[in-house]
Amino acid sequence: VFLRSQADKVREATGVNLGDLTPAQVMALPEDLQWTSLPYLAERAYARAMSRGFRNHNDSVWTDYLGRARAYSDRAIALLQRRTHPGVVRLQYEAHVVRGWAAIADNDRALAITHLNAAIDALVAKPVTLMDGREPLYTLTNHLIKAGDVGPVAEAFDRLGELDSEDLGEFKKSAEDLRAGRMPDQYQRMLAWLEEQKRY
């Protein structure tokens, strides 16, 4: 509801639907509309890039959406630090997760881990339910696991298991699996899907 109301305000201010704005138009929005819109737009750019195949560097569309995800999440993170609205926690989480994914795409695993931890730090202030917001998180953690960063991801899953009231033990189980040398269920699901798509 909150995002829909902000999207209406964007359309009134620009005459353009939120999802159709160019990056220049997005960055020219008033700050009150940017901080609410940028996390959504960053995640939308992430999804569009992922639909092209991960790290498809020869694809100009992939490169464009990666750039948008990176720029939008960076700007969102900066703006959200100054906000106290109840919805800020979830927006900060989403922005940091997308920024971490962009860092992975840029081959910067240290920065990706920094943003993974920052996403979890945001949730400490006000734990939220992540059942409907795990896909970008798992994309980030799965690529970190594949790159060998098992320890930081296991620690992240431990913390998430404490924060997400609807977890039902999945994060904790994933942490235990990693420490036991097993791949978590969501990682195996990713491998199965990628095998189908012939993208891995």
GITAWO-V681709 format. One record per run of one state. SS is the DSSP state (h for helix, s for strand, l for the rest). FROM is the first residue (numbers start at 1). TO is the last residue. If there is no record, write none. Layout:
ss=<SS | SS>
from=<FROM | FROM>
to=<TO | TO>
//
This chain:
ss=<l | h | l | h | l | h | l | h | l | h | l | h | l | h | l | h | l | h | l | h | l | h | l>
from=<1 | 2 | 15 | 18 | 21 | 23 | 28 | 31 | 53 | 60 | 81 | 88 | 106 | 109 | 126 | 135 | 148 | 150 | 164 | 170 | 180 | 185 | 198>
to=<1 | 14 | 17 | 20 | 22 | 27 | 30 | 52 | 59 | 80 | 87 | 105 | 108 | 125 | 134 | 147 | 149 | 163 | 169 | 179 | 184 | 197 | 200>
//
